[in-house]
Amino acid sequence: MGLSNSLGTSSLNILMSLGLPWFIRTMIADGKGYRSPINVKSHGMEFTILSLILAIILVYIILTITKYRLNKRIGLVFMFVYLTLLIFAILVELDVFFPSGNVC
């Protein structure tokens, strides 16, 4: 139950914290008769989203291999995957991986 909660809340958080504000902002701008783009100051968002998708696929593969049974070892594997994903996302934003040349 905890694993499904963590997967579900991550998806919901991404949708609600990114998608909903952008949708509301776009609807307000369109209602006033002008169109203004929403500038996102993240050059690594594509890589972060791709790594999130790959992590979710990896979670389902691990769950399928272990026949949906969790134990301490699988928990450590999930923790390692999460920490790796987190470190990767931070390093992409800091221009360590895939440098954009736009360091602020």
C-alpha positions in Angstrom: 0.0 0.0 0.0 2.9 2.4 0.8 4.5 1.8 -2.6 1.3 2.4 -4.5 0.8 5.6 -2.5 4.2 6.8 -3.3 3.8 6.2 -7.0 0.3 7.8 -7.1 1.2 10.9 -5.1 4.3 11.5 -7.3 2.1 11.6 -10.4 -0.5 13.7 -8.7 2.1 16.1 -7.4 3.6 16.6 -10.8 0.2 17.2 -12.4 -1.1 19.5 -9.7 2.1 21.5 -9.0 3.1 21.9 -12.7 0.1 21.3 -14.9 -2.6 23.0 -13.0 -0.9 26.4 -12.4 0.2 26.5 -16.1 -3.3 25.7 -17.2 -4.8 28.4 -15.0 -2.2 31.0 -16.1 -2.9 30.1 -19.7 -6.6 30.4 -19.3 -6.3 33.8 -17.6 -4.0 35.1 -20.3 -6.3 33.8 -23.1 -9.3 35.3 -21.4 -7.8 38.8 -21.5 -7.2 38.6 -25.2 -3.4 38.2 -25.3 -1.2 35.3 -25.4 2.0 35.2 -23.3 4.2 32.2 -23.0 5.1 30.7 -19.7 8.9 30.6 -19.4 10.3 27.7 -17.5 13.8 28.4 -16.2 15.0 24.8 -16.4 17.2 23.5 -19.2 17.2 20.0 -17.8 13.5 19.4 -17.4 13.4 16.9 -20.4 16.1 14.8 -18.8 14.4 14.9 -15.4 11.1 13.9 -16.8 12.6 11.1 -18.9 14.5 9.8 -15.8 11.3 9.9 -13.8 9.5 7.8 -16.5 12.4 5.4 -16.6 12.4 5.1 -12.8 8.7 4.3 -12.8 9.2 1.6 -15.4 12.1 0.2 -13.4 9.9 0.1 -10.3 7.3 -1.9 -12.2 9.9 -4.3 -13.6 11.3 -4.9 -10.1 7.8 -5.5 -8.7 7.0 -7.9 -11.5 10.3 -9.8 -10.9 9.6 -10.1 -7.2 6.0 -11.1 -7.8 4.8 -7.9 -5.9 6.4 -8.9 -2.6 8.4 -6.4 -0.8 11.2 -7.0 1.7 14.1 -5.1 3.1 16.3 -5.7 0.1 13.7 -4.5 -2.4 13.2 -1.4 -0.1 16.9 -0.7 -0.3 16.9 -1.1 -4.1 14.0 1.4 -4.3 15.9 3.8 -2.0 19.0 3.5 -4.2 16.9 4.2 -7.3 15.3 7.2 -5.7 18.6 8.7 -4.4 20.2 8.1 -7.9 17.3 9.9 -9.5 17.4 12.8 -7.0 21.2 13.2 -7.5 20.9 13.1 -11.2 18.1 15.7 -11.3 20.2 18.0 -9.1 23.3 17.6 -11.1 21.4 18.3 -14.4 20.1 21.5 -13.0 23.6 22.5 -11.8 24.9 22.0 -15.4 27.2 19.1 -14.4 25.4 16.7 -16.9 24.3 18.0 -20.3 25.7 21.6 -19.8 23.6 24.3 -21.4 26.1 27.2 -20.8 23.3 29.1 -19.0 24.7 28.9 -15.4 23.1 31.6 -13.2 
